[in-house]
Amino acid sequence: MAALGKIRKRGVTLVIVIGLGLFAFIAEEAVRSCEATKNQQRQQIGEVLGKKVNVQEFQTLMEEYEEVLKMSQGRENFSEEELNQIKDQVWNQFVSNQLIEAEASKIGLTVTDEELQNIMKEGTNPMLMQSPFVNQQTGRFDVTQLTKFLADYKKNAGNPQVAEQYQRIYNYWQFVEKQLRTQTLAQKYQSLIANALLSNPISAKMAFDGQTTESEILLASLPYSSINDNDVQVSDADLKAKYGENKEQFQQTIETRDIKYVDFQVEASAADRAELMRTMEDAYEKLGSGANPAEVVRKAQSQFPYTGIAATKKAYPSDIAAMIDSLSVGQTSRPFETKSDNTLNVVKLLAKTLAPDSIEYRQIQVGGASPEAAKKSADSVYNALKAGANFEEIAKKYGQTGAKQWLTSAMYENSSTMDEESKNYLNSLQTLAVNDFKNLEFTSGNIVLQVTARKAMVDKYDVAVVKHTIDFSKQTYSDAYNKFSQYVSENKTLADLEKNAAKFGYTVKERKDMLNSEHNVAGLRSTRETMKWIFDAKEGEVSPLYECGNNDHLLVCAMTKIHPVGYRDLEAVKDELKQEVLRDKKFEILKGKLAGVKSIAEAEKAGAKVDTVKQITFGAPVFLSSVGASEPALSGAVATVKQGAFSKAPVKGHAGAYVFQVLKQGPREGAKFDAKEQELQLSQRASQAAGRFMQELYRKANVVDNRYLFF
């Protein structure tokens, strides 16, 4: 009871303490929750139809597609540009799949397993034709080969020697099957829309007449260019009215941004070039005096290695190949510059030979307990073959087939390195006579070699190449960086950047309507941090200095305009609107000149230029060489005027005002109406029109693309 009394006395204090404890607990949980939400947001690469796309999810799709391409194309890796293309392909495919699946689910449209099986049995789908399961005799996908592979895949799952290869093919097939489903679903959905657009004999006849009824006219034209723009007054009210009239044209579904920027590329100084020239002159002297070409090339740090193997001119860079033609054997070129790859070069032609481009050969590898034992066994094999023994039979004794195989120049002449044993092996292949044998000694054993055929004798060249990029030095880069850094630090606004650029020797450039789906800024590599800044900056802000490109560019940007999703404001489209208003006003002026004109002769007196224009149809815009423009409005107007008649009113075109008289009008010679064929053409056009449904779905899907934050 005493304890209860004490608690009651301190009740207020306890309530406060408990309340603070609960608040701390709730606050801690709230902080954790907020932190977890932020972490999730930081991992979101985009959004489609309200569904968040996690970066790990997208990365998995990327890696899956890369593996498929590597396997189907026999590639090991991809360039930066190719990886960017892959990212775009994967993203676009992902978005399309999400949109199609959402629409299909609303109407219960699916792809059944039976449909998929039928596609495989038919075996003509292009995706199936790229798979490893094509029957070479029929040229079609063979589902039995797939079934056998899947069975073998299960059997070999525990075999480490083949499991990896089986897994790669299995993953490839899983990708193909998934793509087949999504592709078929999209085709079914598009077909559903296309079949809702019907044709009929009446519309078919109208379309046929529009395509085949031709008119020849006498045209009088007054081009807008005949009126100086300065003679036409365009007010703000005119622009505002035109904006209201054409506002729907200025709707955009993706935010874009305008920037101005200064990009400076650091280049080698005169001192840098002089230092490199000393290296090249030294290489020239040593090659000319007969020094070991491999050593000279290595010490000069040439980009093009010396292998000592004669190669066709295709193996050399284009500038080196061109220089080879001007050299005689033993001659060394003076150092010369190649602008296209920014290099200095020295070339020595060591030898020129006539050698086969393709060599058929066979070989037997002979090992032993020691190099001596291997040589002894190889000598026995060599002597037996020289005496007429059967090559395949001896090869079988050493666990080999001795099968013939072809070696082409392209298979080895682009190698970046070449050890002495490989060099000896290739030279032996090139110099051996047909049906001759050679016993080659290697560290790992011997090879008994026979050349069985030689084809396509071509010129091959043994060339020592010293090719070196004209690089800038650390001091040159430091000087350039300090100067650019001073420019950025002293000019904190766009106005100052523009005003003082010339003083520092820089030029301010402009880029409008940048998308965050682009992979670089100003065409430069390694600009992801700059992209992040651009799509986080506010109008008027100036970026910090960025080092980018191949570590040879300095960049600063200024945000000039943000165009959000919705309608672009009048100021952003002012120039475009002004051209529209100028055209309207010029037409009214020219229309006044043609007022009351009832013949070509009267139009000519009013200053119009007269031409004869033939083969005008309603189905295609007529191109007028006199004004250099296509005029669909004129094609439509001509179709409403009968032969011999004069146009009722001046026609407003893209490039001028026109009146005309129809000289001839009638069906094109040889044109015959086929209702079924014409309806088929209209159906095909409807199908093409239906194919544009994806644009509308995309517009309504509220797609968010934040890939630039991660890649």
KEVEX-427141 format. One record per residue (C-alpha): residue in three letters; x, y, z. Coordinates in steps of 0.2 Angstrom, whole numbers, plus 5000, padded with zeros to 4 digits. Layout:
<rs>
ALAXYZ
...
</rs>
This chain:
<rs>
MET500050005000
ALA501450115004
ALA502250084987
LEU500550124979
GLY500550284989
LYS502250334982
ILE501750304965
ARG500150404967
LYS501150554974
ARG502350544959
GLY500950504946
VAL501250664936
THR503050634935
LEU502850454930
VAL501550504916
ILE502850624909
VAL504250494910
ILE503250364902
GLY502550484889
LEU504350544884
GLY504850354883
LEU503350324871
PHE503750474861
ALA505550424859
PHE505050244854
ILE503750314841
ALA505050444835
GLU506350314833
GLU505150204823
ALA504650354813
VAL506450394809
ARG506750214804
SER505250214793
CYS505750374785
GLU507550314782
ALA506850144775
THR505750244763
LYS507150354758
ASN508250204754
GLN506850134744
GLN506650294734
ARG508550304732
GLN508450124724
GLN507050174712
ILE507550184694
GLY505850234687
GLU503950204687
VAL502650134675
LEU500850144678
GLY501150184697
LYS502250034699
LYS504050074706
VAL505449994697
ASN506949944708
VAL508749964701
GLN509149784706
GLU507649724696
PHE508249824681
GLN510049774683
THR509449594683
LEU508549624666
MET510149704659
GLU511249564664
GLU510049434657
TYR509949524640
GLU511849554640
GLU512149364642
VAL510949324628
LEU511849444616
LYS513549374621
MET512949194618
SER512049234601
GLN513449354595
GLY514949264602
ARG515449414611
GLU516449434628
ASN516049614631
PHE515349774624
SER515849954622
GLU515150094632
GLU514050144617
GLU513449964615
LEU513049954633
ASN512050114632
GLN511050044618
ILE510749884628
LYS510049994642
ASP508850084631
GLN508249924623
VAL507949844640
TRP507049994647
ASN505950014631
GLN505549834631
PHE505149834650
VAL503949984648
SER503149914633
ASN502849744642
GLN502049834657
LEU500849934646
ILE500349784635
GLU500049674650
ALA499049804659
GLU497949834644
ALA497749644640
SER497249604658
LYS495849724657
ILE495049624643
GLY495649454648
LEU496849434634
THR498249304637
VAL499449184628
THR499149004633
ASP500348864634
GLU499548784619
GLU499748934609
LEU501648944613
GLN501748754609
ASN500948784592
ILE502248924588
MET503648804593
LYS502948664582
GLU502848784567
GLY504648834571
THR504748994559
ASN504749134572
PRO506249234570
MET506749224588
LEU506649034587
MET507749034572
GLN509149124582
SER509148984595
PRO510348834596
PHE508848714592
VAL508748734573
ASN508748584562
GLN510048604549
GLN509148494537
THR507448584538
GLY508048754542
ARG506748764556
PHE506648764574
ASP506548584580
VAL505548564596
THR506248384598
GLN508048454600
LEU507448574614
THR506548434623
LYS508148324622
PHE509148474628
LEU508048504643
ALA508148324648
ASP510048324647
TYR510048484657
LYS509248394671
LYS510448244670
ASN511948354670
ALA511448474683
GLY512748394695
ASN514148384683
PRO515348534686
GLN516248504669
VAL514648534658
ALA513448614670
GLU513948794667
GLN513748774648
TYR512148694650
GLN511548834662
ARG512048964649
ILE510948884636
TYR509548854648
ASN509549034653
TYR509549084635
TRP508048974631
GLN507149044646
PHE507349214639
VAL506749164622
GLU505249084629
LYS504849244640
GLN505049354625
LEU503949244614
ARG502549264626
THR502649454627
GLN502849464608
THR501349354605
LEU500349454618
ALA500749614609
GLN500349544592
LYS498649484598
TYR498249654606
GLN498849754590
SER497849634579
LEU496249664590
ILE496449854588
ALA496749834569
ASN495249724566
ALA494149854574
LEU494649974559
LEU493649914545
SER493649944526
ASN492249944514
PRO491949954495
ILE491450134495
SER492950194505
ALA494050074494
LYS493450164478
MET493750334486
ALA495450294490
PHE495850214473
ASP495150374465
GLY496250484476
GLN497750384471
THR497450374452
THR496450524447
GLU497850644440
SER497750824436
GLU498850944426
ILE498651124430
LEU499351294425
LEU499951364442
ALA500151544447
SER501151564463
LEU501651704474
PRO502951644487
TYR503051714505
SER504851744502
SER504351894490
ILE503851984506
ASN505252044518
ASP504951984536
ASN505352164542
ASP503852234532
VAL502652124543
GLN502152184560
VAL501952034573
SER501252094590
ASP501152004606
ALA499351984604
ASP499551894587
LEU500751774596
LYS499551744610
ALA498151714598
LYS499151594588
TYR499751504604
GLY497951474609
GLU497451414592
ASN498951284591
LYS499151254610
GLU498851064608
GLN500451054597
PHE501451114612
GLN501050984624
GLN502450874630
THR502350714641
ILE504250714646
GLU505150854655
THR506550934646
ARG507851054650
ASP508851194641
ILE510651224646
LYS512151334641
TYR513851264643
VAL515751284641
ASP516751134636
PHE518551144634
GLN519651004628
VAL521450994635
GLU522650964621
ALA524550934620
SER525551094621
ALA527051144610
ALA528251074623
ASP527250914624
ARG527350894606
ALA529150924605
GLU529550804619
LEU528550664609
MET529450714593
ARG531050674601
THR530450504605
MET529850474588
GLU531550544580
ASP532450424591
ALA531350274586
TYR531650334567
GLU533550334570
LYS533650164578
LEU532450074566
GLY533450154552
SER535050084559
GLY534449904560
ALA534049894579
ASN532949754585
PRO531149814579
ALA530249734594
GLU531349824606
VAL531249994598
VAL529349974597
ARG529149924615
LYS530350054622
ALA529350194612
GLN527750134620
SER526950104603
GLN525050084603
PHE525249954589
PRO526349804595
TYR527649724584
THR527349534582
GLY528649484569
ILE527249404559
ALA526949464541
ALA525149514539
THR523949584525
LYS523749774525
LYS522049754532
ALA522849714549
TYR523649884550
PRO522750054554
SER522250144538
ASP523650274539
ILE524950144541
ALA524250044527
ALA524350194516
MET526150234521
ILE526650044517
ASP526250074499
SER527550214498
LEU529050124506
SER530250004499
VAL530849854509
GLY532049914522
GLN531550094522
THR530950194537
SER529750334536
ARG530050504544
PRO528850544559
PHE527250594552
GLU525550654560
THR523850574558
LYS522450694563
SER521050574563
ASP521750474578
ASN522950614585
THR524550514583
LEU526350534578
ASN526950384568
VAL528550304562
VAL528450154550
LYS529850034544
LEU529449904530
LEU530549754535
ALA529949624522
LYS528649594509
THR528149414504
LEU526849324494
ALA525949204506
PRO524349114507
ASP522849194515
SER522049024520
ILE523048874525
GLU522348694528
TYR523348594540
ARG523348454552
GLN524448414567
ILE524848284581
GLN525348344598
VAL526648234606
GLY527048244624
GLY528248144636
ALA528948124653
SER530348254648
PRO530748364634
GLU531948244628
ALA530648104628
ALA529448204619
LYS530648254606
LYS531148064603
SER529348014601
ALA528948164589
ASP530448114579
SER529747934577
VAL528048004572
TYR528948124560
ASN529947994552
ALA528447874551
LEU527448004542
LYS528848044530
ALA528947864526
GLY527047864521
ALA526147814537
ASN524347854539
PHE524148024548
GLU522447984556
GLU523047814562
ILE524547884571
ALA523448034578
LYS522247904586
LYS523747824595
TYR523947994604
GLY522148014607
GLN521848144593
THR520848144577
GLY522148224565
ALA520748314556
LYS521148444544
GLN520748624548
TRP520848794540
LEU521848944547
THR521549114539
SER522549274541
ALA521149364550
MET521249234564
TYR522949284570
GLU523549444562
ASN522649564574
SER523449484589
SER524049614602
THR525449494608
MET526449354600
ASP527749244609
GLU529149164601
GLU528348994600
SER526749054592
LYS527749154580
ASN528749004575
TYR527148904573
LEU526349024562
ASN527849054551
SER528048874549
LEU526248854543
GLN526549004530
THR528148934524
LEU527848744523
ALA527548674506
VAL525948574503
ASN526048404510
ASP527748434519
PHE527948404537
LYS528848484551
ASN529248434569
LEU529148594581
GLU529848594598
PHE528848684612
THR529048704631
SER527548584634
GLY528048464620
ASN528148434602
ILE526948464587
VAL527148374571
LEU526348484558
GLN525848454540
VAL525148584527
THR523848504516
ALA523248654506
ARG523548834503
LYS522348964495
ALA522249144490
MET524049204488
VAL524149384494
ASP525449514498
LYS525949514517
TYR527049634525
ASP528149624540
VAL528049804547
ALA528749884563
VAL527550024568
VAL527850154582
LYS526150244584
HIS525950364599
THR524550474604
ILE524950654605
ASP524650664624
PHE524650814635
SER525750814650
LYS525250824668
GLN525851004668
THR524851054653
TYR523250984661
SER523651064677
ASP523851234669
ALA522251214659
TYR521251154674
ASN521851304684
LYS521351424671
PHE519651344668
SER519451334687
GLN519751524688
TYR518451564675
VAL517151464684
SER517551534701
GLU517551714695
ASN515951694685
LYS514451634696
THR513051684684
LEU512651634666
ALA512751824661
ASP514551824668
LEU514951664660
GLU514451734643
LYS515151904645
ASN516951844650
ALA517051684640
ALA518051764626
LYS519251844638
PHE519751664644
GLY519751594626
TYR518151494628
THR516451484619
VAL514751464627
LYS513651344618
GLU511851304619
ARG510851134620
LYS508951134621
ASP507751004626
MET508850884635
LEU508050724641
ASN508550634656
SER508650474646
GLU510150534637
HIS511850454641
ASN512950604640
VAL513050794640
ALA513750884625
GLY514250714617
LEU515550684631
ARG515850524640
SER515850514659
THR514550644662
ARG513350554674
GLU513750674688
THR513350824676
MET511750744671
LYS511250724689
TRP511650914692
ILE510650964676
PHE509050874682
ASP509150934699
ALA509651114696
LYS508451264696
GLU508351394682
GLY509851514683
GLU511051404693
VAL512851374687
SER513651204690
PRO515351164698
LEU516751124686
TYR516650944680
GLU518150834673
CYS517450724660
GLY517750644643
ASN519250534642
ASN519950634657
ASP520350774644
HIS518850884645
LEU518251024657
LEU516451074658
VAL515351194666
CYS513451214663
ALA512051344667
MET510251294668
THR509251414657
LYS507551344656
ILE506451194663
HIS505051134652
PRO503951034664
VAL502650904658
GLY501150994651
TYR501051134639
ARG502651234635
ASP502451414639
LEU502251544625
GLU503951614628
ALA504751444624
VAL503851424607
LYS503951614602
ASP505051594587
GLU504051444580
LEU502351544583
LYS503151704575
GLN503451604559
GLU501651544559
VAL501051724561
LEU502151784548
ARG501451654536
ASP499651704540
LYS499951884538
LYS500951864522
PHE499551754515
GLU498351894518
ILE499452014509
LEU499651904494
LYS497851854495
GLY497452034493
LYS498552044477
LEU497551904470
ALA495851964474
GLY494651974459
VAL495851874449
LYS494951754437
SER496251694425
ILE498051644425
ALA498451794414
GLU497751914427
ALA498751824441
GLU500351844430
LYS499952034429
ALA499852034448
GLY501651974449
ALA501351784450
LYS502551664443
VAL501651534431
ASP502151354429
THR501351194422
VAL501251054436
LYS500750874431
GLN500250714439
ILE499450794454
THR498350674464
PHE497350694480
GLY498250544488
ALA499950634489
PRO500550814492
VAL501250894476
PHE503050954477
LEU503351124469
SER505151154463
SER504751334461
VAL504551364479
GLY505551204485
ALA504051144496
SER502751004497
GLU500951074496
PRO499650954502
ALA498351094503
LEU498551124484
SER498350934480
GLY496650944490
ALA496151104481
VAL496451034464
ALA495450884467
THR493850994470
VAL494051084453
LYS493451014437
GLN494451014421
GLY494451184412
ALA493951274428
PHE494951404437
SER495151394456
LYS493851484466
ALA494951564479
PRO496851584482
VAL497551424491
LYS498551454507
GLY500151344506
HIS501651314517
ALA502751424505
GLY501551534496
ALA499851584489
TYR499251494474
VAL497851504460
PHE497751384446
GLN496751314431
VAL496451134428
LEU497051084411
LYS496850904411
GLN496050784423
GLY495650594422
PRO496150424428
ARG497950364427
GLU498250264411
GLY498150074415
ALA497450094432
LYS496149964436
PHE495049964452
ASP495049794461
ALA493949814477
LYS494749674486
GLU496449724483
GLN496049904488
GLU495149854504
LEU496649744508
GLN497849894506
LEU496650004518
SER496649864531
GLN498549864530
ARG498650044533
ALA497350024547
SER498549894555
GLN500050014553
ALA498950154562
ALA498550034575
GLY500349994578
ARG500450174585
PHE499350134600
MET500950114611
GLN501250304610
GLU499550334617
LEU499750204631
TYR501450274635
ARG500750454636
LYS499450394649
ALA500550284659
ASN501450424669
VAL503150344665
VAL504550404676
ASP506350364669
ASN507750394682
ARG509050284674
TYR510250434673
LEU510450424692
PHE511150254691
PHE512050224674
</rs>
